[in-house]
Amino acid sequence: MMENVVGLAYIVAAGLFVLALKWMSAPATARRGVFAGEIGMLLAIVGTLLRHEVIDYQWILVAFFLGSAIGIPLAYLMPMTAVPQRTAISHAFGALAAALVGTAEYYRQTPHGFIMGALVFETLLGFVTFTASLMAFGKLQEILPTRPITYRNQNVINLMLLGSAVVLGVLLVISPEQRWMFPIFITLAMLFGVLLIIPIGGADMPTVIALLNSYAGLSASAMGFVLGNNLLVIAGALDGSSGFILSVIMCRAMNRSFTNVLFGAFGQVQVSAAAEAQERPVHSATHEEAASLLDAASRVIIVPGYGLAVAQAQHKVRELYDLLTKRGVDVSFAIHPVAGRMPGHMNVLLAEVDIPYDKLFEMDDINSEFAQADVALVIGANDVTNPAARHDRSSPIFGMPILDVDHARTVMVIKRGMSPGFAGIDNELYYMDKTLMLFGDAKAFLAGIIKEMPVPARV
Amino acid sequence: MQSLELSVYVFMLAAFLGFELIRRVSPLLHTPLMSLTNAISAIAVVGAILITGEKDASTLSRVLGFIAVTASTLNVVSGFLITDRMLKMFKKREPRKP
């Protein structure tokens, strides 16, 4: 009887997870999706607690309490600019849970055959994702150096490490009784996770985070095979495919092949291109000049990038948006898929300051509009605006889809200095005659523009 | 073996369903989407509970299970809450000023 109730709870939970993703597709229904997910999770947990195998509740309840005590403040106190870090650390926790369950299952029942294969897969992905996500967290939080760290034969070493972990995994599947191999297998997996992220630079983080999301899901799905539980298989598969699609989208937005990402051979600094960056004249402008240009414009497109998040400038962007809209200027936002440090990062920041989401446009929808714009205002974005991607075959970012800001009548770029972006590539946009460089911190410069904005004649 | 085969079918269909559903998600919502799927993948809590709550579980199982339940509860709670917090901020039009 009780087993039937549990089975039913699991089936309904699986259905609710599917609905949660379906409702997530549009902003109007998205919150309903979260609710469906919550009910699904509640059913899954209560159903599991009711199972006859679960006898000892003491430690489970303590863990529930502890997890909630950390989780609730984490959700409410985390500033929106830190969302990528939070996502990375939660991938780490999710993967750790899957990996530890796999480990415990191994020592408990030492399965054979296909089940052992799934268990090896689960723990391998789980531990790799655990340390990789911790590293990603460290880089995003700037505890670790954010620039890519490369050394000789990096890929060879990484592949050899992964190779030996896989070989040990296969040996474990063949003879699961050889318990001495398991700790070595775990150590190799964790080490590989660390080394995988070392060469990753900030601009590649969106792809990496999406990929880790996928791995964490696949690990949970593998656990479903180990435990013979289809709810886990389904939830993990949904998460796995979601992360996979997002990383494919990110890859396309950077014109990288998918194998390139899978083998971690990305994030290499292209020093050669930066070396030839010579002293070329740029035009710079003051707060006042920028303000009067914006005031005279009738269409302005704002291009936000990671610099906006770093400077926490979203509130000033909102003030400028209000000021310009009041003057009858049409302001829209152009968002490159890889702007920021995770998929959709910029959208969340702009939503935080109540910018209506119908003013936020994707690259393909807005690129043709730049030609009609009087001003394109680039705030803390670099490589995604570099026209070299369109025509310069020697450029490392050649072929990457970019925002056509150079088609606007005037381009204004708020930037701290002339240092090249993450990829170390000089941006030829900055040397164009129509480009005005606004040197300074994004937040401070926007405040300056707002202050200098001429008194409106029309009101 | 029968049920294992079934699970493979289930995995395949769920993965395809996932692809089709996620492809439709507007890029606008990619960040909340990722935190939602992250919360859902904390379903690992099911396995963690089974290991921790087992009668006469070994100390190793209990310790690993305890950590796993804590980590996945943390993900469930913070994942759903922060997704909702983000989604609340997405508004179509200006809130009308009184």
Interface residues (C-beta under 8 A of the other chain):
Chain A: F17 V18 A20 L21 K22 M24 S25 A26 P27 A30 R31 G33 V34 G37 E38 G40 M41 A44 I45 T48 L49 R51 E53 V54 I55 D56 Y57 W59 I60 V62 A63 F64 L66 G67 S68 I70 G71 I72 L74 A75 Y76 M78 M80 V83 R86 T87 S90 H91 F93 G94 L96 A97 A98 L100 V101 T103 A104 E105 Y107 R108 F114 I115 I209 A210 N213 A216 G217 S219 A220 S221 M223 G224 F225 V226 L227 G228 N229 N230 L231 L232 V233 I234 A235 G236 A237 L238 D239 G240 S241 S242 G243 F244 I245 L246 I249 I335 P337 M342 P343 G344 H345 N347 V348 A351 E352 D354 P356 Y357 D358 L360 E362
Chain B: S3 L4 L6 S7 V10 F11 A14 A15 F16 L17 G18 F19 L21 I22 R23 R24 V25 S26 P27 L28 L29 H30 T31 P32 L33 M34 S35 L36 T37 N38 A39 I40 S41 A42 I43 A44 V45 V46 G47 A48 I49 L50 I51 T52 G53 E54 K55 A57 S58 L60 S61 R62 L64 G65 F66 I67 A68 V69 T70 A71 S72 T73 L74 N75 V76 V77 S78 G79 F80 L81 I82 T83 D84 R85 M86 L87 K88 M89 F90 K91 K92 R93 E94 P95
